[in-house]
């Protein structure tokens, strides 16, 4: 059964990244992580005092969040939430604290320990499900899918409890999945009352951001015209699932990733000519889509996606004048 969209856990009122005696810093092993792998990094906890400084819970969490923030269509879904507890109720004290109070130490609240001065490092890793979609910000932020790591440390100082935090975004790229149902990335169109026939196919079946891609184009020109231009465009469109097929998408958001004009005699198809051309384009590094379907979270929890971003290749054959 699919899970219902859920809001992210709100931060407590006493949470803050700033404290006079404690600093929490997140660092990652890489700038980008692939689905099916691990998000790895470390949390550094710096304590600038010992006597009277109490450290309680020490926690690192990974969130994966989908957001739609249009005026007419707004929703938020957290489909992945993993946590690593380094210190807290039921756990032994960590290396960042003294396990027992020293003579003369002031009393601390329950489940707090006296801090050790200096920096303590906590290493963490979170598994990413193989089906994890890419992180993206689309349509000027109207549709976002983001991964975020949050670190939290409970601090007691001079009778006041605070939660000292740090949070950082994580870039995730999806894993290639062979989908036999989807079939080949190709299309056929007939124009000019059947006189023009075109078939385009992405060689290899898919494109990779930051690498060249090749589209094989076959054209049969049985008209009396010749084409005056040839253009290949890679675009992206927002798609909301569970909409009736005949109904217009409630959010019309799209953009053009790249558009390439091919000029020269080798790209001109004259009357009565049939030809094949391999059209090579460079896919920008920032080009990214988001697959739809169900989102798999921790504990194999399943959540329906809020949206997908579909990538489309279009080929425009501009025809000259004539009959």
C-alpha positions as protocol buffer text, in pm:
chain_id: "A"
residue {
  index: 1
  type: UNK
  ca { x: 0 y: 0 z: 0 }
}
residue {
  index: 2
  type: UNK
  ca { x: 133 y: 342 z: -87 }
}
residue {
  index: 3
  type: UNK
  ca { x: 209 y: 584 z: 190 }
}
residue {
  index: 4
  type: UNK
  ca { x: 45 y: 925 z: 206 }
}
residue {
  index: 5
  type: UNK
  ca { x: 249 y: 1242 z: 155 }
}
residue {
  index: 6
  type: UNK
  ca { x: 385 y: 1367 z: 486 }
}
residue {
  index: 7
  type: UNK
  ca { x: 529 y: 1693 z: 605 }
}
residue {
  index: 8
  type: UNK
  ca { x: 892 y: 1714 z: 714 }
}
residue {
  index: 9
  type: UNK
  ca { x: 958 y: 1707 z: 1086 }
}
residue {
  index: 10
  type: UNK
  ca { x: 951 y: 2070 z: 1203 }
}
residue {
  index: 11
  type: UNK
  ca { x: 1255 y: 2188 z: 1394 }
}
residue {
  index: 12
  type: UNK
  ca { x: 1202 y: 2247 z: 1768 }
}
residue {
  index: 13
  type: UNK
  ca { x: 1156 y: 2605 z: 1883 }
}
residue {
  index: 14
  type: UNK
  ca { x: 1489 y: 2592 z: 2069 }
}
residue {
  index: 15
  type: UNK
  ca { x: 1687 y: 2472 z: 1764 }
}
residue {
  index: 16
  type: UNK
  ca { x: 1961 y: 2701 z: 1632 }
}
residue {
  index: 17
  type: UNK
  ca { x: 2290 y: 2665 z: 1440 }
}
residue {
  index: 18
  type: UNK
  ca { x: 2454 y: 2910 z: 1681 }
}
residue {
  index: 19
  type: UNK
  ca { x: 2575 y: 2861 z: 2038 }
}
residue {
  index: 20
  type: UNK
  ca { x: 2850 y: 3035 z: 2232 }
}
residue {
  index: 21
  type: UNK
  ca { x: 3004 y: 2709 z: 2355 }
}
residue {
  index: 22
  type: UNK
  ca { x: 2913 y: 2447 z: 2092 }
}
residue {
  index: 23
  type: UNK
  ca { x: 2956 y: 2427 z: 1715 }
}
residue {
  index: 24
  type: UNK
  ca { x: 2820 y: 2152 z: 1488 }
}
residue {
  index: 25
  type: UNK
  ca { x: 2958 y: 2110 z: 1134 }
}
residue {
  index: 26
  type: UNK
  ca { x: 2863 y: 1863 z: 859 }
}
residue {
  index: 27
  type: UNK
  ca { x: 3113 y: 1757 z: 592 }
}
residue {
  index: 28
  type: UNK
  ca { x: 3065 y: 1510 z: 305 }
}
residue {
  index: 29
  type: UNK
  ca { x: 3299 y: 1263 z: 138 }
}
residue {
  index: 30
  type: UNK
  ca { x: 3188 y: 1378 z: -210 }
}
residue {
  index: 31
  type: UNK
  ca { x: 2989 y: 1655 z: -374 }
}
residue {
  index: 32
  type: UNK
  ca { x: 2748 y: 1415 z: -543 }
}
residue {
  index: 33
  type: UNK
  ca { x: 2608 y: 1071 z: -461 }
}
residue {
  index: 34
  type: UNK
  ca { x: 2448 y: 807 z: -684 }
}
residue {
  index: 35
  type: UNK
  ca { x: 2127 y: 618 z: -607 }
}
residue {
  index: 36
  type: UNK
  ca { x: 2201 y: 269 z: -482 }
}
residue {
  index: 37
  type: UNK
  ca { x: 2515 y: 390 z: -303 }
}
residue {
  index: 38
  type: UNK
  ca { x: 2585 y: 557 z: 29 }
}
residue {
  index: 39
  type: UNK
  ca { x: 2570 y: 917 z: 144 }
}
residue {
  index: 40
  type: UNK
  ca { x: 2888 y: 932 z: 352 }
}
residue {
  index: 41
  type: UNK
  ca { x: 3030 y: 1208 z: 563 }
}
residue {
  index: 42
  type: UNK
  ca { x: 3112 y: 1323 z: 912 }
}
residue {
  index: 43
  type: UNK
  ca { x: 2979 y: 1550 z: 1181 }
}
residue {
  index: 44
  type: UNK
  ca { x: 3227 y: 1754 z: 1384 }
}
residue {
  index: 45
  type: UNK
  ca { x: 3118 y: 1854 z: 1734 }
}
residue {
  index: 46
  type: UNK
  ca { x: 3328 y: 2129 z: 1890 }
}
residue {
  index: 47
  type: UNK
  ca { x: 3287 y: 2201 z: 2262 }
}
residue {
  index: 48
  type: UNK
  ca { x: 3448 y: 2523 z: 2386 }
}
residue {
  index: 49
  type: UNK
  ca { x: 3394 y: 2457 z: 2757 }
}
residue {
  index: 50
  type: UNK
  ca { x: 3387 y: 2163 z: 2998 }
}
residue {
  index: 51
  type: UNK
  ca { x: 3264 y: 2263 z: 3341 }
}
residue {
  index: 52
  type: UNK
  ca { x: 2889 y: 2311 z: 3339 }
}
residue {
  index: 53
  type: UNK
  ca { x: 2844 y: 2229 z: 2968 }
}
residue {
  index: 54
  type: UNK
  ca { x: 2613 y: 1932 z: 2914 }
}
residue {
  index: 55
  type: UNK
  ca { x: 2576 y: 1730 z: 2593 }
}
residue {
  index: 56
  type: UNK
  ca { x: 2265 y: 1520 z: 2540 }
}
residue {
  index: 57
  type: UNK
  ca { x: 2134 y: 1368 z: 2218 }
}
residue {
  index: 58
  type: UNK
  ca { x: 2373 y: 1351 z: 1920 }
}
residue {
  index: 59
  type: UNK
  ca { x: 2185 y: 1274 z: 1600 }
}
residue {
  index: 60
  type: UNK
  ca { x: 2231 y: 1284 z: 1220 }
}
residue {
  index: 61
  type: UNK
  ca { x: 1935 y: 1246 z: 981 }
}
residue {
  index: 62
  type: UNK
  ca { x: 1886 y: 1217 z: 604 }
}
residue {
  index: 63
  type: UNK
  ca { x: 1567 y: 1349 z: 446 }
}
residue {
  index: 64
  type: UNK
  ca { x: 1437 y: 1322 z: 90 }
}
residue {
  index: 65
  type: UNK
  ca { x: 1161 y: 1573 z: 20 }
}
residue {
  index: 66
  type: UNK
  ca { x: 939 y: 1653 z: -280 }
}
residue {
  index: 67
  type: UNK
  ca { x: 776 y: 1995 z: -297 }
}
residue {
  index: 68
  type: UNK
  ca { x: 526 y: 2168 z: -524 }
}
residue {
  index: 69
  type: UNK
  ca { x: 481 y: 2534 z: -436 }
}
residue {
  index: 70
  type: UNK
  ca { x: 253 y: 2673 z: -705 }
}
residue {
  index: 71
  type: UNK
  ca { x: -20 y: 2914 z: -596 }
}
residue {
  index: 72
  type: UNK
  ca { x: -288 y: 2674 z: -723 }
}
residue {
  index: 73
  type: UNK
  ca { x: -118 y: 2341 z: -657 }
}
residue {
  index: 74
  type: UNK
  ca { x: 90 y: 2299 z: -341 }
}
residue {
  index: 75
  type: UNK
  ca { x: 208 y: 1979 z: -171 }
}
residue {
  index: 76
  type: UNK
  ca { x: 502 y: 1840 z: 27 }
}
residue {
  index: 77
  type: UNK
  ca { x: 605 y: 1477 z: 68 }
}
residue {
  index: 78
  type: UNK
  ca { x: 890 y: 1325 z: 269 }
}
residue {
  index: 79
  type: UNK
  ca { x: 960 y: 986 z: 116 }
}
residue {
  index: 80
  type: UNK
  ca { x: 1289 y: 905 z: 290 }
}
residue {
  index: 81
  type: UNK
  ca { x: 1391 y: 966 z: 652 }
}
residue {
  index: 82
  type: UNK
  ca { x: 1691 y: 782 z: 797 }
}
residue {
  index: 83
  type: UNK
  ca { x: 1859 y: 858 z: 1128 }
}
residue {
  index: 84
  type: UNK
  ca { x: 2183 y: 773 z: 1307 }
}
residue {
  index: 85
  type: UNK
  ca { x: 2187 y: 822 z: 1685 }
}
residue {
  index: 86
  type: UNK
  ca { x: 2534 y: 854 z: 1839 }
}
residue {
  index: 87
  type: UNK
  ca { x: 2423 y: 945 z: 2189 }
}
residue {
  index: 88
  type: UNK
  ca { x: 2088 y: 954 z: 2362 }
}
residue {
  index: 89
  type: UNK
  ca { x: 1853 y: 773 z: 2599 }
}
residue {
  index: 90
  type: UNK
  ca { x: 1939 y: 402 z: 2613 }
}
residue {
  index: 91
  type: UNK
  ca { x: 2282 y: 452 z: 2455 }
}
residue {
  index: 92
  type: UNK
  ca { x: 2622 y: 474 z: 2624 }
}
residue {
  index: 93
  type: UNK
  ca { x: 2799 y: 813 z: 2635 }
}
residue {
  index: 94
  type: UNK
  ca { x: 3004 y: 908 z: 2329 }
}
residue {
  index: 95
  type: UNK
  ca { x: 3369 y: 1016 z: 2313 }
}
residue {
  index: 96
  type: UNK
  ca { x: 3262 y: 1382 z: 2320 }
}
residue {
  index: 97
  type: UNK
  ca { x: 3167 y: 1364 z: 2690 }
}
residue {
  index: 98
  type: UNK
  ca { x: 3294 y: 1241 z: 3025 }
}
residue {
  index: 99
  type: UNK
  ca { x: 3106 y: 923 z: 3120 }
}
residue {
  index: 100
  type: UNK
  ca { x: 3094 y: 1026 z: 3487 }
}
residue {
  index: 101
  type: UNK
  ca { x: 3087 y: 1366 z: 3657 }
}
residue {
  index: 102
  type: UNK
  ca { x: 3405 y: 1483 z: 3828 }
}
residue {
  index: 103
  type: UNK
  ca { x: 3401 y: 1604 z: 4188 }
}
residue {
  index: 104
  type: UNK
  ca { x: 3263 y: 1955 z: 4201 }
}
residue {
  index: 105
  type: UNK
  ca { x: 3086 y: 1937 z: 3862 }
}
residue {
  index: 106
  type: UNK
  ca { x: 2743 y: 2104 z: 3869 }
}
residue {
  index: 107
  type: UNK
  ca { x: 2439 y: 1878 z: 3820 }
}
residue {
  index: 108
  type: UNK
  ca { x: 2302 y: 1833 z: 3468 }
}
residue {
  index: 109
  type: UNK
  ca { x: 1956 y: 1739 z: 3338 }
}
residue {
  index: 110
  type: UNK
  ca { x: 1877 y: 1371 z: 3287 }
}
residue {
  index: 111
  type: UNK
  ca { x: 2050 y: 1206 z: 2986 }
}
residue {
  index: 112
  type: UNK
  ca { x: 2311 y: 1486 z: 2962 }
}
residue {
  index: 113
  type: UNK
  ca { x: 2684 y: 1435 z: 3016 }
}
residue {
  index: 114
  type: UNK
  ca { x: 2965 y: 1679 z: 3093 }
}
residue {
  index: 115
  type: UNK
  ca { x: 3137 y: 1781 z: 2768 }
}
residue {
  index: 116
  type: UNK
  ca { x: 3501 y: 1725 z: 2678 }
}
residue {
  index: 117
  type: UNK
  ca { x: 3669 y: 2038 z: 2545 }
}
residue {
  index: 118
  type: UNK
  ca { x: 3777 y: 2006 z: 2180 }
}
residue {
  index: 119
  type: UNK
  ca { x: 3648 y: 1853 z: 1857 }
}
residue {
  index: 120
  type: UNK
  ca { x: 3492 y: 1507 z: 1831 }
}
residue {
  index: 121
  type: UNK
  ca { x: 3422 y: 1352 z: 1489 }
}
residue {
  index: 122
  type: UNK
  ca { x: 3127 y: 1123 z: 1417 }
}
residue {
  index: 123
  type: UNK
  ca { x: 3129 y: 936 z: 1085 }
}
residue {
  index: 124
  type: UNK
  ca { x: 2801 y: 839 z: 921 }
}
residue {
  index: 125
  type: UNK
  ca { x: 2668 y: 671 z: 610 }
}
residue {
  index: 126
  type: UNK
  ca { x: 2312 y: 647 z: 481 }
}
residue {
  index: 127
  type: UNK
  ca { x: 2210 y: 395 z: 212 }
}
residue {
  index: 128
  type: UNK
  ca { x: 2022 y: 539 z: -85 }
}
residue {
  index: 129
  type: UNK
  ca { x: 1761 y: 307 z: -240 }
}
residue {
  index: 130
  type: UNK
  ca { x: 1846 y: 210 z: -598 }
}
residue {
  index: 131
  type: UNK
  ca { x: 1522 y: 369 z: -715 }
}
residue {
  index: 132
  type: UNK
  ca { x: 1603 y: 711 z: -561 }
}
residue {
  index: 133
  type: UNK
  ca { x: 1527 y: 992 z: -810 }
}
residue {
  index: 134
  type: UNK
  ca { x: 1766 y: 1275 z: -888 }
}
residue {
  index: 135
  type: UNK
  ca { x: 1754 y: 1595 z: -689 }
}
residue {
  index: 136
  type: UNK
  ca { x: 1624 y: 1886 z: -894 }
}
residue {
  index: 137
  type: UNK
  ca { x: 1496 y: 2243 z: -877 }
}
residue {
  index: 138
  type: UNK
  ca { x: 1261 y: 2302 z: -1169 }
}
residue {
  index: 139
  type: UNK
  ca { x: 1051 y: 2593 z: -1284 }
}
residue {
  index: 140
  type: UNK
  ca { x: 1228 y: 2856 z: -1069 }
}
residue {
  index: 141
  type: UNK
  ca { x: 1176 y: 2638 z: -763 }
}
residue {
  index: 142
  type: UNK
  ca { x: 805 y: 2561 z: -817 }
}
residue {
  index: 143
  type: UNK
  ca { x: 891 y: 2191 z: -827 }
}
residue {
  index: 144
  type: UNK
  ca { x: 1177 y: 2067 z: -611 }
}
residue {
  index: 145
  type: UNK
  ca { x: 1311 y: 1731 z: -509 }
}
residue {
  index: 146
  type: UNK
  ca { x: 1587 y: 1766 z: -253 }
}
residue {
  index: 147
  type: UNK
  ca { x: 1797 y: 1558 z: -17 }
}
residue {
  index: 148
  type: UNK
  ca { x: 1916 y: 1710 z: 308 }
}
residue {
  index: 149
  type: UNK
  ca { x: 2135 y: 1593 z: 597 }
}
residue {
  index: 150
  type: UNK
  ca { x: 2063 y: 1743 z: 939 }
}
residue {
  index: 151
  type: UNK
  ca { x: 2283 y: 1716 z: 1248 }
}
residue {
  index: 152
  type: UNK
  ca { x: 2143 y: 1792 z: 1594 }
}
residue {
  index: 153
  type: UNK
  ca { x: 2314 y: 1807 z: 1934 }
}
residue {
  index: 154
  type: UNK
  ca { x: 2131 y: 1865 z: 2262 }
}
residue {
  index: 155
  type: UNK
  ca { x: 2313 y: 2123 z: 2478 }
}
residue {
  index: 156
  type: UNK
  ca { x: 2254 y: 2230 z: 2837 }
}
residue {
  index: 157
  type: UNK
  ca { x: 2434 y: 2546 z: 2948 }
}
residue {
  index: 158
  type: UNK
  ca { x: 2360 y: 2775 z: 3243 }
}
residue {
  index: 159
  type: UNK
  ca { x: 2016 y: 2625 z: 3299 }
}
residue {
  index: 160
  type: UNK
  ca { x: 1907 y: 2657 z: 2934 }
}
residue {
  index: 161
  type: UNK
  ca { x: 1853 y: 2369 z: 2693 }
}
residue {
  index: 162
  type: UNK
  ca { x: 1912 y: 2421 z: 2321 }
}
residue {
  index: 163
  type: UNK
  ca { x: 1938 y: 2203 z: 2014 }
}
residue {
  index: 164
  type: UNK
  ca { x: 2245 y: 2308 z: 1815 }
}
residue {
  index: 165
  type: UNK
  ca { x: 2207 y: 2213 z: 1448 }
}
residue {
  index: 166
  type: UNK
  ca { x: 2368 y: 2211 z: 1107 }
}
residue {
  index: 167
  type: UNK
  ca { x: 2203 y: 2111 z: 781 }
}
residue {
  index: 168
  type: UNK
  ca { x: 2331 y: 2081 z: 428 }
}
residue {
  index: 169
  type: UNK
  ca { x: 2180 y: 1980 z: 92 }
}
residue {
  index: 170
  type: UNK
  ca { x: 2299 y: 1663 z: -79 }
}
residue {
  index: 171
  type: UNK
  ca { x: 2315 y: 1622 z: -457 }
}
residue {
  index: 172
  type: UNK
  ca { x: 2181 y: 1282 z: -569 }
}
residue {
  index: 173
  type: UNK
  ca { x: 2172 y: 1145 z: -924 }
}
residue {
  index: 174
  type: UNK
  ca { x: 1949 y: 857 z: -1021 }
}
residue {
  index: 175
  type: UNK
  ca { x: 2074 y: 518 z: -1129 }
}
residue {
  index: 176
  type: UNK
  ca { x: 2012 y: 400 z: -1481 }
}
residue {
  index: 177
  type: UNK
  ca { x: 1738 y: 139 z: -1486 }
}
residue {
  index: 178
  type: UNK
  ca { x: 1659 y: -64 z: -1794 }
}
residue {
  index: 179
  type: UNK
  ca { x: 1285 y: -41 z: -1856 }
}
residue {
  index: 180
  type: UNK
  ca { x: 1164 y: -290 z: -2120 }
}
residue {
  index: 181
  type: UNK
  ca { x: 812 y: -150 z: -2095 }
}
residue {
  index: 182
  type: UNK
  ca { x: 929 y: 196 z: -2195 }
}
residue {
  index: 183
  type: UNK
  ca { x: 1079 y: 66 z: -2520 }
}
residue {
  index: 184
  type: UNK
  ca { x: 1322 y: 247 z: -2748 }
}
residue {
  index: 185
  type: UNK
  ca { x: 1357 y: 625 z: -2738 }
}
residue {
  index: 186
  type: UNK
  ca { x: 1222 y: 684 z: -3088 }
}
residue {
  index: 187
  type: UNK
  ca { x: 938 y: 849 z: -3274 }
}
residue {
  index: 188
  type: UNK
  ca { x: 783 y: 860 z: -3621 }
}
residue {
  index: 189
  type: UNK
  ca { x: 590 y: 1141 z: -3787 }
}
residue {
  index: 190
  type: UNK
  ca { x: 429 y: 1182 z: -4130 }
}
residue {
  index: 191
  type: UNK
  ca { x: 362 y: 1523 z: -4283 }
}
residue {
  index: 192
  type: UNK
  ca { x: 268 y: 1701 z: -4603 }
}
residue {
  index: 193
  type: UNK
  ca { x: -26 y: 1463 z: -4655 }
}
residue {
  index: 194
  type: UNK
  ca { x: 199 y: 1159 z: -4637 }
}
residue {
  index: 195
  type: UNK
  ca { x: 474 y: 1298 z: -4860 }
}
residue {
  index: 196
  type: UNK
  ca { x: 724 y: 1352 z: -4577 }
}
residue {
  index: 197
  type: UNK
  ca { x: 820 y: 1063 z: -4344 }
}
residue {
  index: 198
  type: UNK
  ca { x: 1058 y: 1107 z: -4051 }
}
residue {
  index: 199
  type: UNK
  ca { x: 1187 y: 865 z: -3790 }
}
residue {
  index: 200
  type: UNK
  ca { x: 1419 y: 971 z: -3507 }
}
residue {
  index: 201
  type: UNK
  ca { x: 1590 y: 738 z: -3261 }
}
residue {
  index: 202
  type: UNK
  ca { x: 1831 y: 803 z: -2974 }
}
residue {
  index: 203
  type: UNK
  ca { x: 2120 y: 564 z: -3029 }
}
residue {
  index: 204
  type: UNK
  ca { x: 2186 y: 365 z: -2714 }
}
residue {
  index: 205
  type: UNK
  ca { x: 1834 y: 433 z: -2587 }
}
residue {
  index: 206
  type: UNK
  ca { x: 1922 y: 708 z: -2337 }
}
residue {
  index: 207
  type: UNK
  ca { x: 2123 y: 1025 z: -2282 }
}
residue {
  index: 208
  type: UNK
  ca { x: 2372 y: 1113 z: -2008 }
}
residue {
  index: 209
  type: UNK
  ca { x: 2420 y: 1466 z: -1876 }
}
residue {
  index: 210
  type: UNK
  ca { x: 2760 y: 1609 z: -1961 }
}
residue {
  index: 211
  type: UNK
  ca { x: 2817 y: 1369 z: -2251 }
}
residue {
  index: 212
  type: UNK
  ca { x: 2743 y: 1377 z: -2626 }
}
residue {
  index: 213
  type: UNK
  ca { x: 2433 y: 1202 z: -2754 }
}
residue {
  index: 214
  type: UNK
  ca { x: 2354 y: 1080 z: -3104 }
}
residue {
  index: 215
  type: UNK
  ca { x: 2012 y: 1084 z: -3271 }
}
residue {
  index: 216
  type: UNK
  ca { x: 1968 y: 882 z: -3586 }
}
residue {
  index: 217
  type: UNK
  ca { x: 1729 y: 1057 z: -3824 }
}
residue {
  index: 218
  type: UNK
  ca { x: 1576 y: 891 z: -4131 }
}
residue {
  index: 219
  type: UNK
  ca { x: 1384 y: 1108 z: -4377 }
}
residue {
  index: 220
  type: UNK
  ca { x: 1186 y: 1018 z: -4689 }
}
residue {
  index: 221
  type: UNK
  ca { x: 1097 y: 1325 z: -4894 }
}
residue {
  index: 222
  type: UNK
  ca { x: 841 y: 1242 z: -5162 }
}
residue {
  index: 223
  type: UNK
  ca { x: 729 y: 1604 z: -5195 }
}
residue {
  index: 224
  type: UNK
  ca { x: 839 y: 1869 z: -5443 }
}
residue {
  index: 225
  type: UNK
  ca { x: 1014 y: 2074 z: -5172 }
}
residue {
  index: 226
  type: UNK
  ca { x: 1350 y: 2060 z: -5003 }
}
residue {
  index: 227
  type: UNK
  ca { x: 1407 y: 2144 z: -4640 }
}
residue {
  index: 228
  type: UNK
  ca { x: 1566 y: 2475 z: -4544 }
}
residue {
  index: 229
  type: UNK
  ca { x: 1677 y: 2384 z: -4192 }
}
residue {
  index: 230
  type: UNK
  ca { x: 1711 y: 2112 z: -3930 }
}
residue {
  index: 231
  type: UNK
  ca { x: 1693 y: 2171 z: -3554 }
}
residue {
  index: 232
  type: UNK
  ca { x: 1722 y: 1935 z: -3256 }
}
residue {
  index: 233
  type: UNK
  ca { x: 1585 y: 2053 z: -2920 }
}
residue {
  index: 234
  type: UNK
  ca { x: 1608 y: 1891 z: -2577 }
}
residue {
  index: 235
  type: UNK
  ca { x: 1331 y: 2014 z: -2348 }
}
residue {
  index: 236
  type: UNK
  ca { x: 1182 y: 1926 z: -2011 }
}
residue {
  index: 237
  type: UNK
  ca { x: 820 y: 1923 z: -1894 }
}
residue {
  index: 238
  type: UNK
  ca { x: 661 y: 1891 z: -1552 }
}
residue {
  index: 239
  type: UNK
  ca { x: 413 y: 1604 z: -1532 }
}
residue {
  index: 240
  type: UNK
  ca { x: 173 y: 1540 z: -1245 }
}
residue {
  index: 241
  type: UNK
  ca { x: 57 y: 1177 z: -1206 }
}
residue {
  index: 242
  type: UNK
  ca { x: -297 y: 1055 z: -1144 }
}
residue {
  index: 243
  type: UNK
  ca { x: -450 y: 1311 z: -1380 }
}
residue {
  index: 244
  type: UNK
  ca { x: -721 y: 1199 z: -1626 }
}
residue {
  index: 245
  type: UNK
  ca { x: -572 y: 1138 z: -1969 }
}
residue {
  index: 246
  type: UNK
  ca { x: -807 y: 1385 z: -2136 }
}
residue {
  index: 247
  type: UNK
  ca { x: -748 y: 1655 z: -1875 }
}
residue {
  index: 248
  type: UNK
  ca { x: -493 y: 1928 z: -1927 }
}
residue {
  index: 249
  type: UNK
  ca { x: -204 y: 1923 z: -1682 }
}
residue {
  index: 250
  type: UNK
  ca { x: -285 y: 2171 z: -1401 }
}
residue {
  index: 251
  type: UNK
  ca { x: 74 y: 2300 z: -1396 }
}
residue {
  index: 252
  type: UNK
  ca { x: 222 y: 2394 z: -1733 }
}
residue {
  index: 253
  type: UNK
  ca { x: 597 y: 2424 z: -1663 }
}
residue {
  index: 254
  type: UNK
  ca { x: 866 y: 2351 z: -1920 }
}
residue {
  index: 255
  type: UNK
  ca { x: 1206 y: 2470 z: -2031 }
}
residue {
  index: 256
  type: UNK
  ca { x: 1454 y: 2424 z: -2314 }
}
residue {
  index: 257
  type: UNK
  ca { x: 1779 y: 2258 z: -2208 }
}
residue {
  index: 258
  type: UNK
  ca { x: 1957 y: 2296 z: -2541 }
}
residue {
  index: 259
  type: UNK
  ca { x: 1874 y: 2360 z: -2906 }
}
residue {
  index: 260
  type: UNK
  ca { x: 2112 y: 2289 z: -3196 }
}
residue {
  index: 261
  type: UNK
  ca { x: 2078 y: 2396 z: -3561 }
}
residue {
  index: 262
  type: UNK
  ca { x: 2235 y: 2168 z: -3822 }
}
residue {
  index: 263
  type: UNK
  ca { x: 2341 y: 2346 z: -4140 }
}
residue {
  index: 264
  type: UNK
  ca { x: 2517 y: 2237 z: -4454 }
}
residue {
  index: 265
  type: UNK
  ca { x: 2441 y: 2037 z: -4769 }
}
residue {
  index: 266
  type: UNK
  ca { x: 2457 y: 1706 z: -4580 }
}
residue {
  index: 267
  type: UNK
  ca { x: 2146 y: 1810 z: -4386 }
}
residue {
  index: 268
  type: UNK
  ca { x: 1940 y: 1910 z: -4692 }
}
residue {
  index: 269
  type: UNK
  ca { x: 1687 y: 1654 z: -4818 }
}
residue {
  index: 270
  type: UNK
  ca { x: 1581 y: 1737 z: -5174 }
}
residue {
  index: 271
  type: UNK
  ca { x: 1261 y: 1630 z: -5352 }
}
residue {
  index: 272
  type: UNK
  ca { x: 1238 y: 1254 z: -5405 }
}
residue {
  index: 273
  type: UNK
  ca { x: 1537 y: 1186 z: -5179 }
}
residue {
  index: 274
  type: UNK
  ca { x: 1566 y: 947 z: -4886 }
}
residue {
  index: 275
  type: UNK
  ca { x: 1849 y: 994 z: -4637 }
}
residue {
  index: 276
  type: UNK
  ca { x: 1991 y: 908 z: -4298 }
}
residue {
  index: 277
  type: UNK
  ca { x: 2183 y: 1147 z: -4071 }
}
residue {
  index: 278
  type: UNK
  ca { x: 2346 y: 1104 z: -3731 }
}
residue {
  index: 279
  type: UNK
  ca { x: 2284 y: 1420 z: -3530 }
}
residue {
  index: 280
  type: UNK
  ca { x: 2524 y: 1465 z: -3237 }
}
residue {
  index: 281
  type: UNK
  ca { x: 2445 y: 1710 z: -2959 }
}
residue {
  index: 282
  type: UNK
  ca { x: 2621 y: 1785 z: -2631 }
}
residue {
  index: 283
  type: UNK
  ca { x: 2392 y: 1727 z: -2334 }
}
residue {
  index: 284
  type: UNK
  ca { x: 2463 y: 1998 z: -2072 }
}
residue {
  index: 285
  type: UNK
  ca { x: 2593 y: 1887 z: -1734 }
}
residue {
  index: 286
  type: UNK
  ca { x: 2296 y: 2046 z: -1559 }
}
residue {
  index: 287
  type: UNK
  ca { x: 2042 y: 1855 z: -1771 }
}
residue {
  index: 288
  type: UNK
  ca { x: 1839 y: 1640 z: -1536 }
}
residue {
  index: 289
  type: UNK
  ca { x: 1497 y: 1483 z: -1524 }
}
residue {
  index: 290
  type: UNK
  ca { x: 1303 y: 1316 z: -1243 }
}
residue {
  index: 291
  type: UNK
  ca { x: 1141 y: 980 z: -1297 }
}
residue {
  index: 292
  type: UNK
  ca { x: 791 y: 912 z: -1174 }
}
residue {
  index: 293
  type: UNK
  ca { x: 641 y: 609 z: -1006 }
}
residue {
  index: 294
  type: UNK
  ca { x: 666 y: 511 z: -645 }
}
residue {
  index: 295
  type: UNK
  ca { x: 932 y: 642 z: -409 }
}
residue {
  index: 296
  type: UNK
  ca { x: 1101 y: 381 z: -190 }
}
residue {
  index: 297
  type: UNK
  ca { x: 1202 y: 504 z: 155 }
}
residue {
  index: 298
  type: UNK
  ca { x: 1366 y: 358 z: 462 }
}
residue {
  index: 299
  type: UNK
  ca { x: 1216 y: 29 z: 577 }
}
residue {
  index: 300
  type: UNK
  ca { x: 1082 y: -20 z: 222 }
}
residue {
  index: 301
  type: UNK
  ca { x: 811 y: 238 z: 287 }
}
residue {
  index: 302
  type: UNK
  ca { x: 639 y: 326 z: -41 }
}
residue {
  index: 303
  type: UNK
  ca { x: 514 y: 675 z: -127 }
}
residue {
  index: 304
  type: UNK
  ca { x: 351 y: 790 z: -450 }
}
residue {
  index: 305
  type: UNK
  ca { x: 549 y: 1059 z: -631 }
}
residue {
  index: 306
  type: UNK
  ca { x: 418 y: 1415 z: -646 }
}
residue {
  index: 307
  type: UNK
  ca { x: 560 y: 1484 z: -991 }
}
residue {
  index: 308
  type: UNK
  ca { x: 806 y: 1383 z: -1258 }
}
residue {
  index: 309
  type: UNK
  ca { x: 1014 y: 1589 z: -1499 }
}
residue {
  index: 310
  type: UNK
  ca { x: 1012 y: 1435 z: -1846 }
}
residue {
  index: 311
  type: UNK
  ca { x: 1287 y: 1500 z: -2100 }
}
residue {
  index: 312
  type: UNK
  ca { x: 1192 y: 1512 z: -2468 }
}
residue {
  index: 313
  type: UNK
  ca { x: 1393 y: 1533 z: -2789 }
}
residue {
  index: 314
  type: UNK
  ca { x: 1216 y: 1713 z: -3073 }
}
residue {
  index: 315
  type: UNK
  ca { x: 1339 y: 1742 z: -3431 }
}
residue {
  index: 316
  type: UNK
  ca { x: 1218 y: 2023 z: -3656 }
}
residue {
  index: 317
  type: UNK
  ca { x: 1257 y: 1992 z: -4032 }
}
residue {
  index: 318
  type: UNK
  ca { x: 1181 y: 2330 z: -4188 }
}
residue {
  index: 319
  type: UNK
  ca { x: 1046 y: 2295 z: -4542 }
}
residue {
  index: 320
  type: UNK
  ca { x: 1078 y: 2550 z: -4820 }
}
residue {
  index: 321
  type: UNK
  ca { x: 799 y: 2684 z: -5039 }
}
residue {
  index: 322
  type: UNK
  ca { x: 644 y: 2482 z: -5317 }
}
residue {
  index: 323
  type: UNK
  ca { x: 373 y: 2235 z: -5394 }
}
